[in-house]
Amino acid sequence: MIFITAKFRVRPEDADRWPQIAAAFTEATRAEPGCLWFDWSRSLDDPREYVLVEAFRDDEAGAAHVQSEHFREAQRSLPPHLAETPRIVNVTVPQQDWSLLGEMAVPEGR
């Protein structure tokens, strides 16, 4: 799978509204057949920073995502709300889901 994490620093006046600003893009991406997940979180240290964790089934699904109309629309509509160019980590990993964090295993039946 293609695993991507991106950090978006949003303009102060748009920070509280970012989930609504990115909602159409988020919904359309989650509906893509090759999207495994597409989840936003807000930084605890910087309320202007949102972190996007996303994954796509394979290279084909990743290519379909960046070639989609909703991606092109996001390229037009989201940057005016950003304070800087987003930063990204993009890797291919040999799995299709999250692994368990064994070092913090929760006993069964709890």
C-alpha positions in Angstrom: 0.0 0.0 0.0 1.0 3.6 -0.4 1.1 5.3 3.0 1.1 9.1 3.2 1.3 11.5 6.1 1.0 15.2 5.3 1.1 18.3 7.6 -1.0 21.3 6.6 -0.4 24.6 8.3 -3.7 26.5 7.9 -4.1 30.3 8.0 -5.1 31.4 11.5 -8.5 32.8 10.3 -9.3 29.4 8.7 -8.0 27.0 11.3 -11.2 26.3 13.1 -13.1 25.9 9.8 -10.5 23.6 8.1 -12.6 20.4 8.5 -15.5 22.1 6.6 -13.1 23.6 4.0 -11.6 20.2 3.2 -14.9 18.3 3.6 -15.8 17.8 -0.1 -12.2 16.6 -0.9 -12.2 14.3 2.1 -15.6 12.8 1.3 -14.7 12.3 -2.4 -11.3 10.7 -1.6 -12.8 8.3 1.0 -15.3 7.2 -1.7 -12.5 6.1 -4.1 -12.3 2.3 -4.5 -8.6 2.3 -3.8 -8.6 4.5 -0.7 -8.0 2.5 2.5 -8.2 5.5 4.8 -8.1 9.3 4.7 -8.1 10.8 8.2 -7.4 14.3 9.5 -6.2 15.1 13.0 -5.5 18.5 14.6 -2.1 19.1 16.3 -2.2 19.3 20.1 0.8 21.7 20.0 -0.2 24.0 17.1 -4.0 24.5 16.5 -3.2 25.8 13.0 -1.6 22.5 12.0 -3.6 19.5 10.7 -2.1 16.1 10.0 -3.6 14.0 7.2 -2.9 10.2 7.4 -4.0 8.5 4.2 -3.4 5.1 2.5 -4.1 3.8 -1.0 -4.3 0.1 -2.0 -1.4 0.3 -4.6 0.3 2.5 -7.1 -2.7 2.3 -9.4 -5.0 3.6 -6.7 -2.6 6.4 -5.8 -2.4 7.4 -9.5 -6.2 7.4 -9.8 -6.4 9.7 -6.7 -4.0 12.4 -8.0 -5.6 12.2 -11.4 -9.2 12.7 -10.1 -11.3 15.8 -10.6 -11.7 16.2 -6.8 -7.9 16.2 -6.4 -7.6 18.9 -9.1 -10.3 20.9 -7.4 -8.5 20.6 -4.1 -5.3 21.9 -5.8 -7.3 25.0 -6.7 -9.5 25.5 -3.6 -7.3 24.5 -0.6 -4.1 26.5 -1.1 -5.7 29.9 -0.4 -6.5 28.7 3.1 -2.9 27.5 3.8 -0.1 29.5 5.5 2.6 27.4 3.8 3.2 24.5 1.4 2.2 21.2 3.1 4.9 18.8 4.0 4.6 15.1 3.2 6.0 11.7 3.8 5.0 9.1 1.1 6.2 5.5 1.3 5.1 2.1 -0.1 4.8 -0.5 2.6 4.1 -4.3 2.2 0.8 -4.4 4.0 -2.8 -3.5 3.6 -3.9 -2.4 7.1 -2.6 -1.2 10.4 -0.3 -3.5 12.4 -0.8 -4.0 16.1 1.5 -2.1 18.4 2.7 -5.1 20.4 4.7 -3.0 22.9 1.4 -1.7 24.2 -0.8 -4.8 23.8 -4.0 -4.7 25.7 -4.9 -8.0 27.3 -7.9 -9.8 25.8 -11.2 -9.7 27.7 -10.5 -6.2 29.1 
